[in-house]
Amino acid sequence: MAEPLRSNSGAGDKGNKDRQRQLNTLIGLSERFGEYLSNAFAKNISEGA
């Protein structure tokens, strides 16, 4: 289970930075996946599939 966020400790700051980095990575991946799905859908529509 994940630890709750703590803003009052130095170790918590590192954990928050790691969580922020992971969140940004997930956001980037989800955006790329959305673009891929949009392109695949558009290709299928244009080909009449």
N, C-alpha and C positions, 0 to 999 in steps of 0.2 A: 504494500500500500504506500502511496506517495506521502511524503511529509508535508504538513501544512506550510505555507509561506511564512517566513519570519523576517521582519524588516529591521530588527534591532540587534542583529549580530553580524560580524564579519563573514562567518561561514554561510549565513543566510544570504548575504549579498552575492556570493559566488554561486550559490544554488539558484538564486533568482536570475542571474545572468545566463546560467546554463538553461534554465527553463525558457527564458526569452529567446535564446538562440535556437532551441528546439522548436519553439512555436513559430519562429520566423522560417525555419526550414520546412515545417509542415505547411505553412501558408504558401510558400513558394512551390512546393510539390503539388498542392491542391490546385493552384493556378495553372501550372503546366498541364496537369491532368485534365482540367476543364477545357483548356485550349485544344488538347488532343481530341477530346470527345467532340468538341464543336467542329473541328476540322474533319473528323471521321464522319460525323453526321452530315455535314455539308457535302462531302464527297459522295456519300450514298445517295443523297437527294439529287445531286447533279448527274449521277450515273443512272438514275431511275431505279435504283435497287430497293 
